[in-house]
């Protein structure tokens, strides 16, 4: 099988009457579409109709899809893929300047938009999912074996367009099927529920290809709704759920109730669950939470934790890389970091082609592509450490490590601690310049309730943090804010956060807590 459409056709032949997708009533109401199940055979008929409709489009064309988490997103994907067209999934939350950049940068020939009345897509013809497209223009260029162009979150700058091949998607499906352990899939039986967006690789590549490869049923919610989550889990008859780390924390914050155990879930798969909540969440909800580490660029997960015994939960561990991945942990001077010392994680495919199954390139940015693949290794930008048993532990993004008086401080560690304080709802950590120490820790805190005495609250939070962390890690400056900039998947936009922190610091608007940070 060469294309994603080939894989779809093979599964249609094997499981024509099995459900391919299910739309729950709550999702149907949001999108004003029909609820119910769509069999593989019915989906195939819809794909065939779209293939006919898109006649004239082919290799060299890209089509933007702003179809959110509707079934039409996958049907259009498969149809365009059959014709050799690459899709550009569009985040519906993007606004004018962001859309302008994406449309122009991608050279898309057409966009398909399911909803009216939101930010217009400039410079490109736009149709609805049931409309006939205009005649195909001349392709802007060649796209090779390109199935999709996914844009990174842009947490540290302009989003990069990751070119993803058909083989990228096939590799994701084979990898998921081969995980085994707690995540062993059962052909023709499993049903997966995900609230994650189809404009990112987790849902579009991992979830879709896992179910497509095994004849499973995929239920995609419009987004994560905490108050109705367990109802959706039960209604979908899910045997697998996908999650982001923030989801278990939100669910654990509510009072226990019977619906949390009234399900058929065999395992949850995700990333970033708070290590302090991992075991507690499993005990409360009644199924294992398996953690993976991956990037859009790497495709399938480089490491998996908690899928086999011993499960090493509660340790920020993401297991050992599988046999398909070669790895290095590199210190700042380029040497291999010793056991338990932090360094940047470098990865590549273990076979003769180091880039097999990875992204193809950053569109129109050969310098960034080659920099990412310096010396034949993909530079992840993540700082990790490896213990004597060969297990990997996440420390932080390399760009998020604050260097204070020679000490490396991981922003994510400080954020995790501060968010445990009863006054703090969300914490964001960024570095600001310090004439003596090089950099100092700056905390932007979103409180649960309005703060009557910000200075007293800042001192209280910092003093408490000093009981949880080494003296140099808690914030030297605190600012209470109404919101923190995040991406569509609730990742902090680090570049924006850093700029906000630096602006507040320069204006003197922050509360100085440096005097509390004393070595004892």
LODREN-166949 format. One record per residue: z, y, x of N, C-alpha, C, O, CB in turn. Coordinates in steps of 0.2 Angstrom, whole numbers, plus 5000, padded with zeros to 4 digits. Each point is the difference from the previous one (the first is absolute). Glycine has a CB too. Layout:
ZYXZYXZYXZYXZYX;...
END
This chain:
500049945004500050064996500050065004500450015005500249934986;498950115008500050065004500350064997500350045004498649915000;501150064990500250064997500649984995500249944999498750115001;501550014998500549994995499749974994500349964996500450145009;498749924993499749984994499949925000500149974995499450155003;500349865008499949935001500749964998499949954997499250075012;501450014994500749964998500150014993500349954997500150085014;499550024986500150014992499649944997500249974995500050165006;499149875000499649954997500249935001500049964995499150125006;501249905005500249935001500649994995500149944998499550075014;500950044988500549994995499950004993500349964996500450095013;498849994989499749994993499849934999500149974994499650155006;499949855004499849934999500549955000500049954996499050095010;501649974998500549955000500550014994500349954998499650055014;500250074986500550014995499750054994500450054999500549935010;498650004988499750054995500550024995499950064997499049895006;501550004994500450024995500750025001500450024996498949904998;500850085013500750035002500050085000499550035001500749865006;500450144991500050075000499950035007500449985005500450014985;498850065011499950035006500550065001500350015005498549954995;501250084994500550065000500350004993499849984995499550085013;501349974992500450014994500250074999500250035005500249854995;499550154995500250074998500550004995500049984995498950075008;501749975000500650014995500050064995499650045002501149905007;499650054986499950054995500350075002499750054999500549874993;500350085013500250075002499550035005499950065000501249904999;498550005005499550035004499450024996499650055001500749875008;499550034986499550024995500150074997499550044999500349844999;500850135000500250064996499850065005499850064998501149884995;499350065013499950055005499350025001499850065000501349915006;498549974994499350015002499550014994499450015000500849935010;500150044984499650004994499549955000499450014998500850115000;500049825004499549945001500349944996500650014998499050035013;500149914988500249944996500549965005499949995006499050014987;501649985004500549955003499749934999499649994996501450095002;499349885006499849935000499749975007500050035005499849994983;500049925011499749965006499350015001499649994995501449935005;498750085006499349995001499949945005500250005005499750134994;499749824998499949945004499550025005499750055000500549884990;499850025015499550015005499350004997499650045003501149905005;499150024987499350004997499950074997499450025001500749854997;500450154998499950074997499950055006499650054999501149924991;499750035015499950055005499350005003499750055002501649945001;498549944998499349995003499550034996499550035003500949875002;499650104988499550034996500050085001499550035000500749874992;500450125008500150085001499750025007499750055001501349954992;499149965012499750015007499350005000499650045002501449915003;498750004991499349995000499750064996499450035002500749854998;500250154995499750064997500050065004499550045000501049914989;500050055015500150065005499549995005499750055003501549974995;498649925005499549995005499350034997499750035004501049875001;499250084989499450034997500050075000499450035001500549864992;500650145005500150074999499950045006499750055000501049934991;499549995015500050035006499449995004499950015006501349984995;498349984996499349985003499850065004499950064997499849854994;500150095015499750055004500550025005499850035005499650014986;501349955008500550015005500049945005500049954997500750134995;499549935014500049955004500350025007500450055001498649904993;500950015011500250015007499950075002499450025000500549855003;500650165000499950075002500350054995500150065002498949905004;501150024988500450044995500749995000500349945001498750064992;501450055006500750004998500150034993499750054999500649955014;500149974983500250024994500750014999500449955001498649994994;501350125003500750014999500249974994499750014994500250105013;500749864992500349974994500750044999500449985004498949914998;500750154993500650034998500249964993500050044995499850085011;500449824995500149964994500749974999500249964996498650015005;501650065004500849985000500149935000499649965004500650144990;500249875002500249935000499749964994500349964997500750075009;498450004991499749974995499649945002499849995006500150124988;500049845002499649945001499350025003499749975004500949964987;499150135006499350025002500050025007499550005003500450054986;500749965015500050025007499749935004499650015004501450074994;499249875000499849945003499349974998499649985004501649994997;498750044993499349984997499550045004499449985002501149994987;499650105011499550045004500049985007499450005003500850104989;500349895011500149985007499549945001499650005005501650044996;498949914995499649935001499350024999499649975004501449964993;498850104998499350024999499750045005499449985003500850024985;500150055015499750045005500049965006499550005004500950104991;500149865006500049955006499449955000499749995006501650024995;498549974993499549955000499350045002499649965003501049984988;499450125008499450045002500050025007499550035002500450004986;500649965016500150035006500350075001500050035005499049904998;501250104991500350075000500749995002500449964998498850084993;501050015013500750015002500450054995499750054998500049935014;500950004986500450044995500550045004500249995006499749924985;500250155006500550055003500550014995500050044995499250025012;501449904993500550014995500350075000500250025006500049854994;499950164995500350075000500650004996500149984995498850075005;501649985004500750014997499950054995499850065001500849915010;499650024983500050054994500450065001500050054997499749864996;500850095012500550055001499750055005500350065000500649874997;498550065006499750055004499850064997499850004994499849915013;500550154996499850064997499450035004499749975004501550054992;498650045002499350035001499849995008499549985002500750104988;500349955014499850005007500049935003499549985004501050134997;499949844997500049945002499449964998499749965004501550044996;498650014993499449974998499350035003499649965002501050024987;499450085013499550035003499949975007499449985002500850124992;500349895009500049965007499749934999499649985004501450095001;499349894991499949934999499249994998499749965003501550024994;498650064998499349994998499550025005499549965001500950074987;499750025016499550025005500149955006499549985002500650144994;500549875006500149955006499749934998499749975005501350104999;499049914990499849934999499349994999499749955000501450034995;498550085003499350004999499949964993499549965000500250055012;500849994984499949964994499450024996499950064999501349915000;498449994998499450014996500250024993499650034996499749905012;501250044989500250004993500749995000500349975004498649994992;501450064998500749994999500149984993499750024995500750065013;500149874991500149974993500750024998500549985004498749934997;500950134994500750034998500249984993499650014995500250085013;500749884991500249974994500450054995499950004994500249895011;500150174998500450054996499750065001499750025005501349924997;499050104992499850075000500550055000500649984999498449984995;500950105008500550055000500450015006500550035000499549954988;499849985018500450015006499650035005499450024999501349884998;499550115009499750035005499349985001499949945001501150085005;498550024994499349985000499849975007500350025005499450074987;499849875008499849975006499350045002499550004997501049885001;499650165008499550045002499449975003500149955003500750144998;498649944999499449985005499749934998499749985004500950095005;499649904986499849934998499949994993500450034996500249935014;498950014988499949984993500649964997500249955004498650054997;501550014993500549964998499949974993499750044996501150045010;499349864993499949964994500749974998500449995004498349994998;501350004991500549964998499949935001499549985002500750104989;500349875009499949935001499549964996499849955002501450065002;498750024990499549974996499350045000499649984996501449974997;498950105011499450045000499549975004500249965005500550144993;498749915001499449985005500050055005500050064999499349894992;500650035015500050055006499350035001499549974997501449965009;499150134997499350035001499749965005500249955004500250164994;498949905003499649965005500450015007500250055002498749974992;501049925010500450005006499650055005499450005001501049884997;500050165006499750045005499849965006500249945001500450164995;499149935009499949975006500649995004500450055000498550005001;501349895002500649995003500150055006499550025003500549864994;500650145003500250055006499949975007500050045005500850024987;499349885008500049965006500149934999500049984995500450125011;499749864999500149935000500849995000500350045003498649935003;501349984990500749985000500149935003500649985000499550104990;499449885012500249945002500349954995499950014994500250045017;500449914991500349964996500750034997500549985002499049925004;500350154991500650044997500149994993499650014996500250085012;500849894990500249994993500450064997499950014994500149875009;500450155001500450064997500150055006500149985006500449944985;499750145007500250055004500750034998500050034995498850005008;501749955000500750024997500250055005500050005006500249894989;500150165002500350065004500749995001500449984995498850095000;501149945011500750005001500450054997499750054997500049905014;500950044989500450054996500050075002500250054997500549865000;499150105010500050075002500750035001500250054999498749964996;501649945007500750025001500150055006500550045000499949854995;499150115010500150045006499450045001499950035006500849884999;498850104991499450045001499549984994500249974995500050035017;499250024989499549984995499949935000500049965005499450154997;500549864992499949934999499449985004499550035000501049974988;499549945015499549965003499749954995500349974997500250055015;498849984989499749954996499949935003499650005005499850104990;501049855003499949945003499549964997500049984994501250025008;498349985002499449964998500349925000500249985005498950114999;500849884990500249934999499449964998499750024995501550025001;498849915008499449954999500249954994500549994998499150035014;499849944986500249944996500449955003500449974997498550054998;501049975012500449965003500850025000500449965000498650015007;501150094993500750035000500349974993500649985001499150135006;500049894988500249984993500149925000500549984998499050124997;500049875008500149935000500649985005500349954998498450035000;501450055007500549985005500750014996500449965001498950085009;500750024986500650014996500249944995500649985000499250155001;499749854996500149944995500249945004500449974998498750084994;500549935013500249945004500750015003500449955000498450035003;501450084999500750015003500549984995500549975001499050115007;500449954986500550004995500149924998500549984999499250144997;499749855003500049934998500449965005500349954999498650064995;501050015013500349965005500750015002500349975004498650035000;501450054992500750025002500549944999500449995004499450134993;500149844998500549954998500750024999500150064998499149875009;501350024995500750024999500150024993499849974995500350075017;500450014987500250024993499350034997500050014994501250015010;498350005000499550044997499449954999499450024999500950085006;499849834995499549964998499650014994500450004995500249915012;498850104992499650014994499849934997499949955004499750165000;500349894989499949944997499350024996500050034995501249935003;498250015004499450014998500049994992500249954997499350025014;500250084986499950004992500750014996500049994994499049945009;501550095001500750004996500350075001500450024995499749865007;499950155003500450065001499850064997499450014999500949945012;500150094987499950074997500450055004500649995001499249954987;499850115014500350055004500150074997499550024996500049925014;501050094990500150074997500150055006500449995004500149964985;499150105011500150055005500050074996499550014996500049925013;500950124993500050074998499650045005500050065000501049924993;498849995013499750045005499350024999499749964996501149985012;499050114995499350034998499449965003500149985006500550134993;498949884997499449975002499650045005499549985003500549964987;500250125011499750045005500350005007499850035005499850054986;500849875010500349985007499949925001499949974995501050135004;499249895007499849935002500449944998499849954999499850105011;501149974988500449954998499849974994499949944999501050115006;498949994990499849974993499349985000499849954998501050124997;498749975009499349995000499849945004499649964998500350165000;500549875008499849955004500549944999499749944999499850145009;501149934993500549945000500149974993499849945000500850125010;499649984986500149984993499449974997499949944997501050145001;498549965002499449984996499749945004499849954996500050165001;500249885009499749955004500449944999499749945000499750135008;501349934992500449954999499949964994499949944999501050125008;499149984987499849974994499349984999499949944997501050134998;498749975007499249985000499949935004499649964998500150165001;500649875007499949955004500349934997499749955001500350135009;500549934985500349944998500049994992500349964997500550055013;498850044987499949994993500650024996500149984995499149935007;501250145001500650024997499850064995499550035000501249935010;499950074987499950054995500450065003500550005002499449924988;499750145010500350065003500250054994499550024996499849965015;501350044989500250054995500250075004500450005004500049914988;499250145007500150065003500350064996499650024995499449955013;501650054993500350054996499750075002499750015006501349924993;499050124997499850075002500450025005499750045005499949984984;501049975011500550025006500749964999500049964995499450155006;501149905003500649974999500450044995500150065001499949905011;500250014983500550034995500749965000500049954997499050084996;501550005010500649965001500349984993500349945000499950135010;499849974985500349984994499749954996500349964996500050155003;499049875002499749954997499749955005499749954998500050134993;500549925015499849955005500149934998499649965000500650135009;500449894989500249934999499649984993499949945000501250075006;498850034990499749994994499249985002499849954997500950134996;499149965011499349995003499949935003499649965000500250165001;500749875004500149935003500049944996499649965001501050105008;499849954985500049944996499450004996499749944999501550075000;498550044998499450004996499449985003499649964997500950134997;499549925013499449985004500049935002499549975002500450145002;500749854995500149945002499949995008499849955002499950014987;500550095014499950015008500449945003500649994999499250145000;499849845006500449965005500050035006500449985005499249924989;500150165007500050035007500050084998499750024995499749895011;501050134997500050074999499950035007500349985005500550014985;498950065011499950045006500450074999500150024994498849935008;501450075003500450065000500050045006499749985005501149964988;499450135006500250045006500750005001500449994995498650085003;501349955008500750005001500450044996500649984998499150005013;500050074986500450054996500249964993500550024997499050085008;500149854993500049974993500749965000500450024995498449985004;501449965005500649964999500650055000500549994997499049915009;500550154998500550055001500150044993500650004998499250015014;499750004985500050044993500349954995500450024996498650055007;500749874997500349954995500749985001500449994996498449965004;501450055007500749985001500550064998500649984999499049955010;500150134990500450054999500350004992500550034999498950045010;500249894987500250004993500549944999500149965004498750094993;501549954997500449954998499749934999499450004998501350094997;499649865007499749934999499949994993500450024996500149945014;499050004988499849984993499749945000499749985005500350144991;500049844999499749934999499350005002499749955002501150034989;498850075007499250005002499949995007499449985001500450094989;500649955014499949995007499949935003499749985005500950124997;499749854994499949935001499649964995499949945001501250075005;498650034989499649974995499250005002499650034997501350004994;499049935015499350015002499849935004500449955000499750175001;499349875001499749945003499850025007499749965003499950004986;500750095014499850025007500249955005500649995000499450134996;499549865008500249965006500250045006500449985004498849934991;500450145006500250055006499750074999499550014996500549895012;500350144996499750075000499850015007500349985005500550064986;498650005010499850015006499950085001499750034996499749855004;500850155005500050075001500250025007499949965005500350054983;500050055013500250035006500550054999499950044995499049935010;501650045000500450065000500649994996500350054998498750015004;501249884995500650004997500650025004500049985006499549934987;501050125005500650025003500349945003500249964996500050154997;499949895013500349935003500749994997500349945000499150085011;501050034987500750004997499949974993500549974997499950125010;499049914990500049984993499649944999500049974995500050145002;499749865009499549954999500449934997499749984995499750075015;501149934993500449944998500350024993499949954995500350015016;500050104988500350014993499550004994500149984995500850095011;498549964996499550004995499749934998499949984995499850135010;500349845001499849944998500549964996499849964995499650045016;501250014990500549974996500050024993500149964995500650035016;499250074988500050034994499449994995500149984995500650115010;498749914999499449994996499849925000499649994996500150135007;500549845001499949935000499449985003499749944998500950064992;499150045015499449975004500050035007500250065000499149924989;500449995015499950035007499650065001499450004996500849885008;499950165000499650065002499749995007500450005004500350084988;498749915008499749995007499750065002499650044996500149845001;500450145009499850065003499449995005500049965004501250094995;498350005000499449995005499950075003500350054998499249864995;500250095013499850065004499350005000499749965003501450055004;498650054991499350015001499850074999500450044999499449854996;499550125007499750075000499449994996499749945001500950115009;499150004988499350004997499549975006499649964999500650144993;500049935014499549985005500149925002499549985003500650145001;500549854996500149945002499849944994499949955002501050095006;499049994986499949954995500649964998500550024999498349985005;501149934996500649964999500650015004499950035006499349884990;501450075002500650025004500049975007499849945001500850064988;499650045015500149975007500649965000500049955004499550155001;501049924992500749965000500249994993499950044996500450005015;500149904988500349984994500749985001500149965005498850014990;501650065001500749985001500249974993499850024995500450075014;500349874991500449974995499549954996500249994994500550125005;498849875004499649954996500249935002499849954997499350135003;501249915005500249935003500850015002500250055002498649915001;501549984997500750005003500050005007499649975003500849974987;500150095014500450054997499750074999499550025003501449935004;499350084987499650054997500250075003499650054999500449894991;500550075014500250065004499950064996499850065002499749895007;500850054985500050064995500650055002500549985003499049954988;500450135007500550055002500050035007500550025002500249924989;498750055012500050025007499450045002499950015006500749894997;499050134993499450045001499549955004499650035004501150084996;499349834999499649955004499449994996500049994994501049965011;498450054998499449984997499749935003499449995000500450134997;500649845006499849935002499650005006500050055004500149924984;499649985013499549995005499350004998499849984995501149955011;498750104998499350014998499749935000500249955004499750165002;499649884989499749934999499549985006499950055004500349974984;499649925012499549985005499450045001499649995005500949904994;499350144995499450045001500050075003499550035001500249924989;500950075012500250065003500249995007500549975002499750084987;499549995016500350015007500450075000499850044996499349895010;501450084998500450065000500350025007500049955004500350024984;499950095012500350025006500550064997499950034995499249945013;501550044995500450054999500150045007500249985005500549964986;499050135008499950035006500550065001500050044995498849935004;501550045007500450065001499650065001499450005000501549935005;499450134996499650065000499650005007499550045000501450024994;499349915011499650005006499449955000499749995005501350045001;498949934988499549955000500249935002499649964999499650135003;501449905000500249935002500349974994500150034995500150015016;499849894989500349964995500750014999500450005005498749924997;501250104992500750024999500449935001499849954997499950154996;500949905010500449945000500349984994499950044995500349995017;500149924987500349974994500550064998500450025004499549865000;500150134989500550044997499850085002500450044997500549875002;498650105005499950075001499450034995499549964999500950025013;499750084986499450024995499450025004500050025005500950024987;498549955004499450025003499550004994500149974995500249985017;499150084990499550004995499749934999499849965005499950164997;500149864992499749934998499350015001499750044997501249934995;498849995012499349995001499849934997500349955002499650135008;499549924986499849934997499250005001499750055001501349954991;498849945007499349985000499949934997500549965000499350115010;499649914988499949934998500149965006499850015006499450034985;501049905008500249955005499349975003500149975005501150014990;498350025001499449975002499650045005500250055003499849894986;499350045012499650035005499850074998499950045004499749854999;500450134991499950064997500650044998500349984995498649985001;501450095008500650034999500050034994500650024997499649995015;499350014985500050044994499849964993500050034995499750075012;500249844994499949964994500550004995500650005001498849925006;500450104987500550014994500350065000500350024995499949865005;499750175005500350065000499550054997499449984998501350005012;499550084989499550054998499550015005500049985005500950084989;498549965003499450015005500050065004499950005006499549944985;500850125006500050065004500350054995500149994994498949985013;501250094996500150064997499450044999499650015004501550005000;498750004989499350034999499950075003500550045000499549904989;499550065015499850075003500550025005500050065002499449974988;501049925013500550025005500049955005500549965001500250104991;498849935012500049955006500550015005500349955003498550044995;501450075003500650025005500649974998500449975003499050135000;500849914990500649974997500049935000500549965001499650144992;499349875006499949934999500249975007500349955001498850064990;500550015014500149985007500750015003500349965003498550064999;501550044996500750015002500549954997500549975003499250154998;500249864993500449954996499949935003500549965000499450114990;499549925013499949935003500050015008499649965003499750014987;501150075013500050015007500249935003500449974999499950155000;499349875006500149945004499949934996500349955002500550125006;498949944987499849944996500649984995500049944997499350025012;501250084990500649994996500050054995499950065002500849885007;499550054985500150054995500750025000500549975000498749984992;500850125009500750035001500250024993499850054997499950005015;500949924986500250014993500450074999500050024994500149855005;500250155006500450064999500749994998500450044999498550024999;501249875001500749984998500449985006499849975004499750004985;501150065011500549985005500449944998500350004994499850125010;499949824999500449944998500349985007499950025005499349954986;501249985007500449965006499949934998499949984995500950115008;499349865002499949935000500749975003500150025005498649984995;501649954996500649975003499849945004499449985000501350074990;499849925012499949945005499749944996499749965003501350085004;499149964986499749954996499250014998499749964997501550014999;498650095006499350024999499950034993499450014998500349895009;500950124990499950044994499950075001500350035004500449884990;498950125002499950075000500450044995500149984995498750005009;501450084998500450054996499750075000499850025006501249914997;498950094991499750075000500550055002500650004998498649964993;500650095013500450065002499850064996500450034996499849925015;499250074990499750064996499350015003499849975004501450094995;498549994997499350025003500150045006500550045001499149974987;500049985017500050035006500150085000500450035003498949875002;500350134990500050074999500650024997500150064999498749945000;501649964998500650024996500649995005500650024997498949954992;500550015017500549995004500250075003499650035003500149855000;500950144996500350065002500349995007500449965001499850094987;499649995017500350005007500550055001499850065001499149895003;501850034996500550055001500449985006500349955000499850074987;499950025017500449995007499949935003500549975002500450114993;498549905005499849945003500149944995499849945002500550115009;500049964983500149944995499450004995499850064998501549955004;498549934997499550004994500349994994500449954999498850005009;500650094987500349994993499549994995499550034999501450055004;499249864993499549984995500150044994500649994997499349905008;499650154992500150044994500249954994500550024996498750075009;500549854995500149964994500749975000500349994995498549985005;501550025006500749985000500550054997500449984996499349955014;500250134992500450064998499950014993500550014996499550045015;499449954986499950004993500349954996500350024995498650035008;501149894999500349944997500750014999500349994995498849945009;501350105001500750015000500150064995500549994996499749965016;499550104989500150064996499949994993500450034995499350045014;499949894989499849984993500649964997500049994994498850025008;501649975002500649964997500650054998500449974996499349935011;500250164995500650054998499950014993499450024997500650035015;500549964984500050014993499750074998499750004994501349935005;499050125005499750064998499250005001499750044998501450025006;498649895000499350005002499649964996500249945000500250085012;499150004985499549964997499449985004499849945001500550124989;499449995014499549985005500150045006500350065000498949924991;500749995015500150035007499449995004499649955000501650034999;498650085004499450005005500350035006500350055000498849964991;500749955015500250035006499450025004499549965001501549964999;499150135004499450035004500450035006500550025000498750004991;500449985015500350045006499850075000499550024997500449885009;500650144997499950075001500150015007500449975003499950074985;499450015015500250025007500750025002500350034996498550005005;501449955004500750025003499950025007499849965004500849964987;499750145011499950025007500449965005499849995005500050124990;500749865003500449965004499849925000499949975005501050124994;499149894995499949924999499349984999499849944999501350064996;498450055005499349984999499850004993499650044997500449895013;500350034986499949994993500749994996500549975003498349994999;501350074992500649984996499849974993499450014998501250095008;499849874991499949974994500150054994500550035000499949855005;499150124991500050054994499949954994499649964999499950145008;501049914988500049964994499850054994500350054999500649875006;498650064992499850034993500349954995499849944999499150125005;501549964992500449964995499850034993500150054998500849925010;498949984988500050014992500649984997500149935000498650065000;501750054997500749974997499949984993499550014997501150075010;499849874991500049984993500150064995499750004995500749885009;500150164998500150064996500150065004500050005006500649924986;499350145005500150065003500650015005500549974997498850084993;500649975016500650015004500350075000499750055001499849875007;501250084990500350064999500250035006499950075001500649894989;499650015015500250025007499649975005500349955003500950084993;498249995006499649965005500349995006499949955003499150104991;501350005009500349995007500549955000500149965004499750164998;500749884993500549955000499749934999500249955003500650134992;498749915000499649944999499749985007500049945001499850094986;499950015016499649985006500549985005499949955004499250134994;501549955003500549975005500349944997500149955005500250164998;499849884991500249934997499549955002500249945002500450124989;498849955008499549955001499949985007500049945002499450104988;500650015014500049995007500649965003499949965004499350144997;501449924997500649975002500049934998500249955004500450164995;499249884995499949934998499549965004500149945002500350094987;499050005012499549965004500349995007499849955003499350114991;501349985009500349985007500449945000500249975005499850154997;500349864992500449944999499549945000500249945001500750124993;498449955005499649944999499550005006499749945001500450084987;499850035016499550005005500350035006500550035000498649984992;500649975014500250035006499950085000499650034996500049875010;500850134998500250084999499350045000500050054997501149935008;498450004999499450045001499549994994499550045000500749955012;499949964984499549994995500150044993499450014997500549875008;500650134993500150044993499750075001499850025006501249924991;498850094998499750075000500450055003500650014999498849964991;500250075014500350065003499850064996500450065000499549905011;499750034984499850064995499949964994499749954999499850135009;500749954986499949984993499850054996500250065000500749865002;498650064994499750054995499949964993499749945000499750135009;500949964986499949964993499450034997499950065000501449934999;498349974999499350014997499949974993500449954999499150075013;500050004984499949984994499649935000500049964996500150164999;499549885010499549945001499849995007500150055004499549974984;500249925014499749985006499349984999499949964996501350015009;498350055000499349984999499949935001500249975005499550144998;500049854992499949935001499349994998499750044997501549935001;498549975004499449984998500049964994500550004997499249995015;499749994985500049964994500449945000500149974995498850085003;501349925008500449945000500750015003500349965002498649985000;501350134997500750025001500150005008500649995001499749974987;499250045016500250015007500050075001499750044998499749855005;501150135002500150075001499450035004499849965005501550024996;498550074997499450045004500350035006500350065000499049964989;500749955017500450025005499850065003500450055002499849845001;499150134997499850065003500250064996500350055002498749895002;501050054989500250054996500850015000500350065000498849924992;501349975009500750005000500250045007500450045000499749854993;499550095012500250035007499950084999500450045003499349855003;499750134991499950074999500550034996500250065002498649924999;501449994994500550034995500750015004500350055000499249904990;500750005014500650005004499950065005500550035001499749844998;499350135005499950055005500050074997500350055003499149875004;500350094987500050074997500750024998500250055000498749934995;501549975002500750014998500450025006500550044999499449884991;500050045015500450015006499950075003500450035002499549845000;499450154998499850065003500350064996500250055003498849905002;501050044989500350064995500750005000500350054997498749944996;501449965010500750004999500349984994500550014998499550085010;499649874988500249994993500449935000500249984994498850085002;501049915009500449935000500750015002500250055003498749895000;501550014996500750005001500149975007499849945001500550064987;500050035017500149985006500649955001500650024999498950085006;500449844996500649955000500049975007500449955001499550024987;499850065017500049975007500750005003500249955004498750104998;501649994996500750005003500449944998500449985003499650144997;499749854995500449934998499849945004500349955000499750104988;499449965015499749945004500350005007499850035005499249984989;501649965007500450005006500149925002500249964996500350155002;499449885008500149935003500849995000500350045002498649965005;501349944990500749995000500249945004500549985001499650074988;
END
